[in-house]
Amino acid sequence: MKRILSLVLACALLLTVFTFSAAAEDKKYADGTVLRMATGYNSAKTGITFDAETAGEGITLADGITYNTGDLKPTWVALENILGVKFDNKYQGNSAAKEFEYWRERLADVDMVSGNASTLTENGENGALVNLADYLDDMPNFKAYLEANPIVRLSITGNTKTGAIYFSPYFDGVNDIERMPLMRADWVVKLLDGDGEFTADACNDVTVFAYQPYMPTSGKIAIDTPNLEGTAVETVTKDYDAAGNIVAQMNAHGAMTGVEAVNMLRTYIDKAYGGYYGTERSNLFIGQNAAWDADELVALLRCVVANPQTLNGTDKVEGLHAREDDNNQRRVDMFRFAGHLFGVRGMESRQDYLYVGADGELHDARQEAAAYEAMGYMHAMAEEGLISTAFMNSEAVKTENYLELDLGFMHYDYNQTQTLYNVTKLQEGEKYMAVMVPVARWYDGTDENGVYMRFTESWRSVKTDGWAISKDGVKDDDNKLYAALALIDYAYSDAGQILMSYGPDAFIKKDGDAYVTFLFNGKEMPEIADATREELWEKAGGNYTNYARMYLGSTLSFLKSQAFEYQCTSDIGREGAGKISVAIGLGTIKHPELALAENPWYTSVPTVLPNTKVENDELNTFTELTANGKFSSGKGGENVFVDIIVKGFTLDGATSAEEAAKTVAESWNGYDYLMLKNDAWLRLQDYYKGL
């Protein structure tokens, strides 16, 4: 069967190439047309050509070819041959936003340019970029993709009067979960599993109790969860009448040893869940049938930081941490995780901090007290020492190696890249894996008191970066214009999607002329070649994304399939992600929908909204709310939510969540910002309904 499927796929891909090549006979540009490409992904290492550091004195890849500094990477060599064009690298090695800023006043010098979606749309409206919608008939693959995925069209529409599209969208996977909670599962087992009481020769004391209960302290809550085998849905009950709230219990008890804390948590799990987890209490957190919440996590974190002697043989363990505690781009994952813990929408939005409410209108998390209340809970955790020392002192301490030094317990991040530590750094028996998203109270409009359920806002859709065609660059040169259009169109063909994800055929496993395939998300996808897999580990430590971008030149933009990445995920990485996938499939983890959902609260916010030039000009005056303002996610930026986690309510003197939200709404133009965004959202919905 595998052989037959691979032949079918290969035939389909060959047909796509043949169709494109046949069409190329009537192409509207000359062979050898040069495209000046100011495009790449965030650094000189991840452009379309090899940089000096990566190439060295010459680097030979799995295709047997030696590449030197300045040479096109394999994917782009293949594209030159397929499209009959020449690529001239103009990329400066910046992030998308900074790359466009570099070229903004010199767009006549480039033909294609990277940028973030909102900036590209704004400059498209200003007349600087080509409107791709005018050329959809010249891009049959791209047009078909938009027709098959109308929510994508909605997300990239820059003008609802003209239907203008100013950039080709980038997908790092689509319609799938993105970030996940990750946890040292073996530590949870050590602390919670087994008969009898937990004992230890040494432990630390739990003495600070700043965090107060978020979940109820009485009553019962029913939670739908997959069963342990992942074959069906069953209901588990949190019985607070029988067990009390674990945080309230610990707080009332006061100072205790780490051993006492573990035994208190064990007893709570047995009573609250009526023995459901048996002696494998760790399954509350790491099992297929996990049902943990914020309060239970805090109790677990108290146990973790108080028992380093048991967990790593030292006197210190860090609880929650970021991938890089001195990098704002990674520190912001802490407040994203807080959104999941405390049921706050907009913390991991596709655009700014916006979400669609049950009323169908856009809301801004920065203007809602609930977001700051969540940060207050996180600050209380920090006061207890449950968040890493380096995160709290990022200017003085740089720490990025918690996992490899056996010091860190948990963070919120991408599964594939972070679970590679199981192969590269962790020892036998140690296990760092994705775990189920937490139960929280979400106000989805179906119950005025909220609904206790699992929901993730981290859902893959159109990314915030894309590539555009410079109008001045291709001005009076139809060869350049149509060659650039052909590049975008090919990237959305079946064969183009494979090339832009996997690289050329030399890096893909074949049986004769056919691809060897495996089943991924219900579709047959190619396997990577053995030499590719070996090289990926040798050159990039198993990190697919780094390997693809730095060496193959793929996954820089357009449509990236997760199928290649999945093959490079560690066994433990697949185990954790598989459990989450099962829960999503069974409907016990809800998520945004890439459509206008029946309940608007579940509608994914478009990556870009079609604000007019006048509106964008006004939005740009709201400096505190812009991308480089008070809520930045950039590497060197500042972020109010992160600051509150570390310092408490310090936002311009605000001493409460309500005051913080009011400051943003009234003093930082939040009301006007939201009005302009909602105007565009209403126009976009009207346009969408008329398609």
Secondary structure, 3 states (H helix, E strand, C coil): CHHHHHHHHHHHHHHHHHHHHHHHCCCCCCCCEEEEEECECCCHHHECECCHHHHCCCEECCCCCEECCCCECHHHHHHHHHHCEEEEECCCCCCHHHHHHHHHHHHHHCCEEEEEHHHHHHHHHCCCECCHHHHHHHCHHHHHHHHHCHHHHHHHEEECCCCEECCEEEEECCCCECEEEEEEHHHHHHHHCCCCCCCCCCCCEECCCCCCCCCCCCCEEEEEEECCCCCCEEEEEEEHHHHCCHHHHHHHHCCEEHHHHHHHHHHHHHHHCCCCCCCCCCHHHHCCCCCCEHHHHHHHHHHHHCCHHHHCCCCCCEEECCCCCCCHHHHCHHHHHHHHHHCCCCCCCCCCCEEECCCCCEEEHHHCHHHHHHHHHHHHHHHCCCECHHHHCCCCCCCCCCCCCCCEEEEEEEHHHHCCHHHHCCCCCCCEEECCCCEEEECCCCCCCCEEEEECCCECCEEEEEEEEEHHHHCCCHHHHHHHHHHHHHHCCHHHHHHHHHCCHHHECEECCEECEEEECCEEEECECHHHHHHHHHHHCCCHHHHHHHHHCCCCCCEECCHHHHHCCCHHHHHHHHHHHHHHHCCCEECCECCCCCCHHHECCCCCCCCCHHHHHHHCCCHHHCCCCCECCCCCCCEHHHHHHHHCCCHHHCCCHHHHHHHHHHHCCHHHHHHHHHHHHHHHHHHHHCC
